[in-house]
Amino acid sequence: MKISFSSWFNLLKFKQDNFNGLIKELWRDTKLRWFFLSSIFLNIIIWITAVLINLKGQENVITLHHNIYFGITLIGDPRKVYFIPFLGLIIITVNLIFAQIIKKQERFFIYIFAVSSLLINIFLLLGMASIVLINFR
């Protein structure tokens, strides 16, 4: 089975056109635009916080999780903090893909995906804030 380069290129071009169509459709709807732009903005803040944690951490180990009942429950390398913003970016991407899949069926679910991206990034930002407060207070 021989697959030519042109067929792969056509497939990628088709996917890019679909993605561009989704972005244009989301940009036209004001609510969706603000939900997704807010999610991306919060994710950028989370990335900046993760970089600052790695730059300010003089030690090789930082506290990654603290519990009021048991105290420190997870310590580790400061580079493990990068998982939090990466998770937020994955969630935004997956929600955009789901929005692309169901855009013609039900518009309500696109709003659910947009709001969930925003809420999850808010909670991830709160988690990063707790890491900063625990380690650098």
Secondary structure, DSSP 8 states (H G I E B T S, - for coil): ----HHHHHHHHHHHHHHHHHHHHHHHHSHHHHHHHHHHHHHHHHHHHHHHHHHHH--SS-EEEEEETTTEEEEEE-GGGGGHHHHHHHHHHHHHHHHHHHHTTT-HHHHHHHHHHHHHHHHHHHHHHHHHHHHHH-
